[in-house]
Amino acid sequence: METKNHVLTSAEVKKTETIIKNHVLIAMGFGAVPIPFVDMAGITATQISMISKLAAEYQVQFSHELGKTVLVSLLSGVGAQSLATGTLGSLVKAIPLVGSIVGAVTYSAIGGSTTYAVGKVFARHFEMGGNLLNFKASDAKSYFKEELDKGRDVVKSVKETVKKPFTKKTESDTVEE
């Protein structure tokens, strides 16, 4: 993959994938925070951090304020449905007990899949020689939706991986009495 100023090695490509996956995990963790809107703030900060790290990997200048601006333009322009669902998922947490559990599970998945899509969109944009100043959310709309679907699969995979050690049956579990 070639950028305007840089050819990525396979190790660098792997590093960008690791950056995205690590931030997906962090976003999922913030999504599980039981306090409405604290979860959203954590996920947003995680996504901005990820864009910053991807920009550094692609040798693209990063500004925190500009990073926030392009993230908001992406999520409001092409991820409006995800944003609305995410806000609802966060608000559900205000319902005592049940809301916290349902909201944490729902918002964790939404935060993870959205973070995955955001990471993929910016990695692709930077690969093509783009920067934060020439990012256009409208140009990323269909790719964001594709990657959001893939992000849902990534989140499912993460959840299954986390569940396995806790649900694995041992020989002593299957012994008849």
Secondary structure, 3 states (H helix, E strand, C coil): CECCCCECCHHHHHHHHHHHHHHHHHHHHHHCCCCCCHHHHHHHHHHHHHHHHHHHHCCCCCCHHHHHHHHHHHHHHCCHHHHHHHHHHHHHCCCCCHHHHHHHHHHHHHHHHHHHHHHHHHHHHHHCCCCCCCCCHHHHHHHHHHHHHHHHHHHHHHHHHHHHHHHCCCHHHCCCC
